[in-house]
Amino acid sequence: MLENLPDRSDHGLDESVITSLFPEEVVTRALVRDVELPDGAGTMALITLDNGFDHTRPSTFGPAGLISLRDALDTVAGRTTPEAGEQRVVAVGVTGKPFIFAVGADLTGAALIRSRDEALTIARLGHSVFRRFGELSIPSFAFVNGAALGGGLELALHCSYRTISSGVPAVAFPECFLGLLPGWGGTYLLPHLIGPAKALKLIVENPLSQNRMLRGPDAFSLGIADAMFEPADFLAESLRWAARVLTGSETVTRVSPDEEWDSAVGGARFFADGKLHGAAPAVYRAIDLVAAARGRTRDEGFAAEDEGLADLLLSDELHAGLYAFDLTQKRARKAAGAPDKSLARPVTKVGVVGAGLMAAQIALLFARRLEVPVVLTDLDQARLDAGVGHVKAEIAKLASRGRISADAAARLTGLVSGSLTKDAFADADFVIEAVFEETSVKQQVFAEVEEVVRPDCVLATNTSSLSVTEMAAGLAHPERVVGFHFFNPVAMMPLVEVVRAARTDHPTLATALAVGKGLKKDCVLVKDSPAFVVNRLLTRFLGEVIASVDEGTGFEVAEHAPDPLGLPVTPFLLLQLVGPAVALHVAETLHAAYPDRFAVSPKLRALVEAGKTAVYGPDSEVDESVAAILAGGDRPSSAEQVRERALEALAEEIRLMLDEGVVSAPEDIDLCMILGAGWPFHLGGITPYLDHTGIAEKVTGTRFRL
């Protein structure tokens, strides 16, 4: 009951001190209005969360926003037993502004928190406000009309009942992705609602899987919401449903989770170890809280969250995560050095040269995101049919999984076609090649395409390492050639390196960047140089690890030397994902350009010559014949030596890339590595990490970010 809750003064610091920590807070107001429910169910006090901006500026909770919500609940609480003349409310509801429920805590002031008392106060304030929704003397309803992330989802969990719109695009706990944990009830309430295994999937697995989000139907099927309605009349239907619940004509039944907590927690630890190797404390703290939630009371569970959140708010991990998050949310929106976007030309038809797997992935992405005709070409009918067939099969798969409607699937299928001749590109605005990585082959492709396309058609190459300038050298219009480097898998990886060749003009660059945005990719503008950014750095890093094996370092030692960094994959698993032949080709390209820094490993060459396409077998053990090729050498290094060697090589290469003007600033290197190589958020960007550890200054004599 409300009268048994802690007094608002129990949070520690004075409220004026708390709010002063967030001077830039965009306050989310809790606006209360009375709603008469249908069927005589009574009056509901409906709270709408609104920060005064449209959906492009989602509502968040800073101290002032939490206090506004608390004040709204004070108003509601006073009307559960009203004075004479007041109308009694029988329930309280909470919803969001159009398209947004709430997306969690306002972290703009996190960097200003200097003491544990301040951090603990913020943690306790959130709990003290949110928990009131579950401890009122009347039922509470969360009407999740839009994105519900972090603290927004926790607010909904505190309510007695929840409805969700089928159109909600994002439901998630992204905290562990940033170096925090769900600290306002999430680690206690969610496992008790849907079971520990499902809860840990949201709290741990999804954040560590490229911060994966659930859609409304997914959240409903997991049991997070009690009812789901269509977006068009979501609030009206939710109010009708709430009325039925209040009058007893609708009974809400929930299945009590009966899963084995120990196995669920063990599975989460195993998953985290595989991703992070113990490197990120927030994830393991969150797992510990879920594990302990089984035997704790609400008060104990919430108090433990307060302690965990307070510790992490002061951690280096959080500050690194916030830097990385800021890059991906702000700098990624507009590529540094981009020309005026008004120069971009419209793209109404796309051509894809090639029909292999990469080309098919690219064609599917263009059709799905731009919704324009896409035509693939190849010299072989069977290969062309296979490529077009792959695209259409993937569209059908999306429809079968409910990701797109049947009508959308039919429309997309109709947009994709194939041709044995490049004449089909005559009216295309954008043609991208995805053929064999050989300069002469790509030059021939562009020469053939140029003969049939309009002079203003953009010619793009998906090359991962070759010179775009060289590809365009023999063309009549080299100014309309641009690099457009995707990462595999195309649908999932968010980065596109847009490569400015020596003669690429501004309209071509503007068009390429606009296309990237239309594809919902983050673009970084890079100078035409061997392997650009991500592949150049990964090749240098991987090259140093493989070189240590060439010298005699044991495979297991070298493979796990980078584990303390918590990188998404180990070096030789990365080699397997890229493919030894592709890795060798890139290494040879970079060796030709920079022979003093990029060697070609004799053991890597031996793997390719032996026809090895994988390092690990299906049982995740190293193939014996691969192990035999990797054995030998008389100068072994320790794991620490291998790791230090690889990081120092990265520091040297980054300094050279910045001096060469490959990108405009260190932040662009960081962005490329985060988005294209999975550099962990908990380390921040690669340049601040090398600064923080002293490696940058040791190798280059100065820090990257002064």
N, C-alpha and C positions, 0 to 999 in steps of 0.2 A: 504494500500500500504506500501511497505517496508520503504519508506522514512518517513512515519508518525509514525513508531514504536519507543518505548523508546530507547534511546541510551544505549549501553551495560554498560556504567558506572553508570546507574541509579539503579543498583542492591544493592548498599550500600557499601559493603566491596570491597577492591581490589581483583582481581581474584587470585592472588598468595595466599592471605589469605584464600579464599574459597577452593582452591585445597589443601592447607595444612591441612585442616580439614579431608581429606580423604587420609591419607598416604598409605593405602593398596588398593586403588582403582585399579581394573583391568579395564583399560580404554577401552570402546567401541568406536572404530573408525568409523567415517562416511566416507565410501569410495565411491567416485563419479566416474561414468563412463557414457559415452554417449551411448544411445541405439537408433538405427534407428527404428522407429515404422512402422508397415506394412501399406500398402495402402496409402503411401505418407503422413501419418499423421504428419510427422516431427520428430524432435529429442527430446528425453526425457533424462533428467539428472537423472539417477537412482542411488540413495544412498543405499548402503548396510551397515547395522549395524553389526559389527563383532569385538569381543574382542580378536580374535586370538586363541581361544580354541574351542574344539568341543562342541557338544550339551550338554555334561555333565556339562559344565560351562556356563550357559546362559548369554547372554548379558544384562548388566544393565546400568543405567545412574547415574554416579557420576558427580561432577563438570567438570572434564576434559573431560568426554564423552559428556556432554552437550555442552561444548565449541567446541569440534570437530564437532559436528552436526551443531552448529551455523556457524562455519567457512565454512562448506560445503554449507550451504545455502547462505552465502555471495558470494561464487563462482557462485552458480546457479543464484542468483539475478543479478549479473553483466552481465550474458549472456541473460537476457530477453530483454535487449536493447543493443546488443553487439557493440563493436568497429569494425571498418572496418577489414575484414578478419576473424572475429570470426563467428561461426555458432550459430544462435539463437536457444535457447531451447524453446519448446512450452509447456512443462509440466515437473514437477518433480515427481519422484516416490521414495518410500522408502520401503525396504524389509529387511529381516534378513538373517543371515547365515543359513545353513541347519538345519531344525527342530525348529529353534528359531526365532521369530520376535524380541521381547525384553520383559524382565520380570520385568520392573519397576526400581525404584530408588535403587541405591547402598546404603544400610543402614549401611555399615561397619563403617562409620564415625559418625553415629548418636550419639553414646555415647560420642563423643568428642566435640559435640556442647555445648557450655557453656552459650551463650547469646542469647537473642531474636533477636538481630541484625543479628547474624550469621544464625539463623534459618530462619529468614525472607528473607535473601539474597538467601539461597538455594531455598526457595519456589519461589521467583520471577525469579530466573535464569531459572528454569524449564518452567515457563509460557512464559517468553520472547522468549525462543527458540522454543518451541512447537507451539505457536500461529502463528508463521510466516508461517507454512504450510497452515493455513487457510486464510492468508492475503497477499499471494503472488499475483502478477499481472497475474500469469498463474495458471492453475489448478494443484492440487496436488493429488497424488494417493498413498494409502497405500496398499501394497500387503502383506497381513498377511499370511505368509507361515508356521508359527509355533506358539509356545506358545506366547500369548500376555497377560501379566498380568500388573496390576497397570499402571505405567507410560508408558509401552509399548502400552497398549490399549488406553491410553489417546493420545499418539502420533498419532495413527491411527484415532482417533475421530477428531483431528484437521484438517485432510486432507479433500479435497473436495470430494473424492470418496474412496471406500474401496472394495477390493476383499479379499476373505478368502479361504484357502484350506479346503477341506472336511476332511482332515486328521489331522487338528489342534486338539491337545488333551486338551488344556487348554486355556480358555478365561475367565478372571475374574478380579474383583477388590478385592484383599485380604486385603486391607489396614485396614479396621475396625477390622479384625481378629487380627491384630498386635497392634492396639491402635493408628492408624493413620486414615486419610481419603484420598480419591482420590483428591489430591491437585494441580494437574497440568491440570485442565480443566474438570475432570470427573463428578463432581457434577453439573456442568452447561451444558456441551455439551450433555451428555447422555440423560437426561430427555427431552431436546429439540429435540433430534433425535428420540427416541423410546417411549417417554411418561414417566411420573413420576413413574407409578406403575412398569413397567418393569425395569426402571432404579434403583429403590429402591430395587428390587429383587436382582440385581447384586451387588449393593453397600452395602446393609444391610443384607438381608435375607440369601443369599448364604454364605457370610463370617461367619455368626452366625450359619450356618448349617454345621458344620465341614468343613468350608472353601470349599464349593462345587464349582466346576469348570464347565464351559460350554465347549462343544466340538464345532468344526467348524460349523457343521450343525445347532446346537442350536443357535449359535450367528447369523448365517445367517437368520434363521427363525424369530428371534427377530427384525430384521431390522438393526443390527449393521453393516453388510456388504451389499453392493449393488449387488454383484455377488459372486458365489462360483464355484470353479473348483477343479478337482481331483489333488492329490499330484504329480502324475507322470509328468505332463506337466503344473504345476500350473503357473509358471512365464510366460511361453510362451503364455498361454491362457489369462493370466491377461494383458499382453502387447497388445495382439490382441483386447481384450475388451476395453482397454484404448484408442486404436487407433480409434475404432468405436465411442466411446464417444466423442473424440476430433473432428472427422469429421462429427458428427451429425447423423450418421447412427444408433447409439444406444442412446436411451433416458432413462435417469435415473429418475424414478418417486419415490417419497417418500410420504407416507401418513402423513399429519400433525397430531401430537398427539392431540386428542380431549378429553382426559380423564379428570376427575375431580381431580384436584391437591389436594384439601383438603382431599378427601377420600383416595387417594393414600398415602399421608403423614400420615394421621391418622392410616391407616392400618399398615404402617411401624413402627410407634410409639408403637402400640399395640403389634406387633410382638417382638419388641426390649424389651418392658417391660416384656413380658412373658419369654424372655430368660435371661434378665439381671437385671430386677427390678431397672433400673436406675443406675446400678453400673459402667458402662463403658462410660466415656464422649465422646470418639471419635464417637461412633455410633450416639449419639444424635446430635452431632455437624454436622455430615454428613447429617442427616435427615433435620436439620435446613437449611443447604445450599441448598439442593434440593427444599425445600419448598419455599425459597426466590428466587430461580432461575427463577421462573415464571415471576417475574416483574422486573428483573434486566437486565441491558445491559451486554455484554461480559466483558467489563472492570470492571464493578461493581462485577460481579460474580467471575472473576478471582482474584480481589483484596480481596474479602471475603475468597476465598480459601487460599490465601497467609497468611492471619491472622490466620485462623484455623490451617493450617499446622504448622505455626511458634509456636503456643501455644502447639500443641501436640508433636512436636519434643523435647520439654523440659519437657514433662510430665513423671511422674513415670509409668504411664500406658504403654507408649511406651517402656521404658527400661525393664519393666516386660515382655512385649510381645516379645521383641527381645531375651531375655534370653530363653523364652519358645520356640521360633522359632529356635534358635540355637540348643537347645536340640533335637528337632524333625528332624532337617536337618543334624546334625552332629553326636551327640552321638547315635542317634537311628540307624545309618548306621552299626555300629558294636557293638554288645553287650559287655559291659565291662566284662572282665574275660573270654571271649570266647577262646576256644582252637584253634589251627591252623586250618584254613578252609580246608587245604589239607587233613585232616583226614576224611572229610565227605565222606560218601558212596553214590553212585548214587541211585536214587529212580525212578524205572521204573514201579512200580505197588503199589497201595495203598489199604489197607483194612480198612473198617470202621465197628466196632462192634456196632450194634444198628441201628434202622431205624426210630427213632423218629424225631421230627422237628430239634433238634440240630444236630443230626447225618446227616440228609439230607442236612442241610446247609453246614456242613463240607465237605460232599462228593461233593457237587456242587463246592465248592471253590477249592478243590484239582483237580477235573476234568478240571475246567476252567483255572486255573493258571498253573498247571503242565502239563496238556494235556497228562496224562498217564491213563491207565485203573484203575478204582475205583470200588471195589465190596463191597456192603453192606451185612451184615448178620443179621438175626434175627431168633428167634425160632418160630415165628408166620407168616404164609404165607400172611395173610391179612395185617398185619403190615408192612411186608417187601415190599409187592406190593405198599402200600401207600407211603412208604419212597422213593422207586425208582421212583414211579410215580410223587412224588413231585419234585424230582430233574429234571426229564425230562420236567415237566410242566414249571419249572422256566427257563430252557434252551429255550423252545419254546417262553416264554414271552420275553426273551432277544432278540430273533430274531424278534419278532413282533414289538418291539420298536426300531429296527434298531441298537441295541447295538452290535450285532454280525451278520454275514452274514448267509444265509441259509445253505451254505456249512459248515461253522463252527458249526452251530447248529446240523447238521446231524452228524458231526464228534464227537462232545462232547456227544451227545445222545448215540452214539455207544460205548463210553468209560465206561458208567455207567451200572452196572448190579447188580443183587441180588442173594443171595444163602442162603439156610436154614442151610447149614453146613459150618464150618470154614475151611474145606478142600480147599475152594477157595482161602485161604491165603497162600497156599504152596509156591508160587513163589513171594509173596509180599516182598517188601523191607521196608515198613513202615506200621504198623497197629496201628490205634488209636481207643480207646474205648470211647463211649459216651452213657453209660448206667446209670442206677439208681445210685444216690450218696450214695452208701453203700459199705464200704470197703470189706466186705465179698463177695459181688456180683462181684466187680471188681477183687478181687483175683481169683475167680473162672474163670472169663473171661480170664484173663491172663494165667492161668494154661492150659486152653483149647487151647488157641492160641499157646502157646509155644510148644505144642505137634505136631503141623503141620507146623510151619514156620521154616525157616533156622536159624542157630545159630546167624547170623549177622543181622537178621531182627530187626529193631527198634520197640519197643513196647511203645506206647505213651498213656497217659491218659489225658482226658479233664477235670479232676476233678477241682472243684473250691475251695476246701478247705481241702480235705483229704490228708493223708500222702502217698506220692508216694513211700517212702522207705518201708512202711508197705505193700503196694500192691505188691511190688517186692520180699518180704522177702522169700517166699516159692519157688521161681523159680530157675531153674538150672542156668539161666543166668540173674541175677538181674542187671548186669552192663549195659544191653541194654534197661532198662526201664527209661523213662523220662516223666516229666510232660509237657504238651503242652496245656496250658489253653487259649482257645478262649473267647472272650466276645461277648455278644449277642446284636444286630444281627451280625452274623459272617462275612457277606460280607462287612459291613460298619465299624465296629470297628477295628482300625488299630493295636491294641496291641495283642501280644501273650506273656504270661509269660512262659518262658522255665525253667522248674524246675529241678534242679540237685538233685537227690536223693543221699543217702549215698554212694551207690556203682555205680552210673552212670559213665561210662567211657568217655574218651575224644572223641572217634569216634562217640559215640551215641549223645553226645552234639553237635558236629560239624555237624552231619547229620541233627539233629533237627533244628539247626539254619539256615542251608542251605535251608531246606524245608520251614522254615518261610520266608526267603528272596524270595524264588521262589513263595510263595503265596502272595507276595507284602505286607507282614506284617512287623511291627517293633517289634523286639524281645528284651526283657530284661531278662537277666539270673538271676534267683533267687534261693536262698537256699530252700530246702524242709522244710517248716515250716507251721503251720496251717494257711490256707487261703492266704498264700503267701503275696502279697503286697496290691493290690487294694481292694480285698474283706475284708482283715483284717482291713484296714483303714476305708472303707465305713461302715463296721459293727460296728466299734468303734464309728464313727461319728453318724450313725443312732441310735445306741444303746443309746447314751446319750440323743438324742432328744426324743426317745420313753420313756426313763426313766423319763424325765421331765413330760411327759403326764401321766405316771403311778403315779407320785407324785401329780398330780392335775393341771398341766398347761393346759390351754385350747388348744384344737386341733389347732385352727386357729393361736394362738400365737406361738405354737411350729412349726407348718408347715411353717410359714413365718419368723421365727427367722433368718434363714440364708440368707434371700433375699438381704441384703446389699452386700453380696459377689458376687452376680450375677452368682450363680451356675446354671448349665443347667436344673436341675429339683429340685423340692422341696422334702423334706425328705419322705413324705408319697406317693408322686407320684413315687419316686424311689422304695419305698417298693412295690408299685403296679406293677411296671415294672419288678422287680426281682421276685415277687410272694411271698406272706406272708409265704408259706410253705418252700420255698427255703431259705428265710431270717431267718426263725426260725432254720432250719437245720444248717446253717452256724453259727448262734449265739450259738447253742448248742455245735457245734464243738469247737468254740473258748472258750466257757465257760469251757469246759472240760480241755482245755489246760491252760487257764489263768483265773481261777475263780474269782480272785480279781479285774479284770478289765472288763471282759465281763459278763454281767448279761443276763439272759433269761427273757425278759419282760413277765409278766403274761398277759398283754393285747394283746401282739403279739400272745402268745400261745392261748388265747381265740379266737382271729380272726381265727386262723388256725383250731381250734377244731369246730368252728361254720361253717367251710367250706367256709369262705370268701376268694375269690381270688382277690378282688379289694377293694379299699378304696373309690374311686369316681365312681359314676354312669355315664350313657351315657350323662347326662346333665351337667357333670363336678361338680356336687354337691356331698357332702359327703353322702354316703348311711346312712339312719337313723339308721339301725340296727348296722352299724359299729360305728356310733357316740355314740350309747348307750354303746357299749363295751369299747370305749375309754374314756368315762366319768368317773368322780370320782377322789378321792384323795383330800388331804387337805393341800398340800404344793406347791402352784403354784409358778412359776418363771416368770420373765419378759422375753420378747424376747431377750433383750441384755444379760441377764443371761444365757439363753439357748444357744445362739450363742457362748458366751465366754466359757461356759462349754464344748461345743463340740470341739471348736478349741484347748482348753487346753488339752483335751483328745488326739487329733491328735498329738500334740507336744510330749506328753508323749510316745505315741505308736511309733512314728517315731524314737525317741531317742533309745528306746528299740530295735527296728528292726535293727537299725544301729549297736548297740552294739552286737547284735546277729549275725551280718554278713549276714542278709537276702539278702542284695544287697551290692555292693562294695562301694557305695558313695551316698550322698544325691541326687545327680543329677539323679540317677536311680529311687529313690522314686518319684521325680518330673516328670520324664518321664512317669512312670507308671500311675500316677494320671492324667496327661494331656491326654495320649492316651487311657487309660482304663476307666477313670471316668469323663472325660470332664472337669477337673479342668480348669478354664478360663485362656486364654492367657493373659487377661488384669491384672491378679493377678500374672503372672509369674509362677514359680513353687511353690509348697506348702511350701517347706522349706524356700526360700527367703521371702515368704509372712509372715510366722511365725516369721522369723528373724526381718523383717521390722516393724512389729507391736509390737515387744517386747514380744510376747507370748512365743517364744522358750526359751528366757533367764529367763523369769519368772518361767516357769515350770521346765526346765532342768538345769538352772544355766549357760547355755552357748548358743551361736548361733550355728546353724547347719553348716553355711558356714562362716568360719572365714576370 
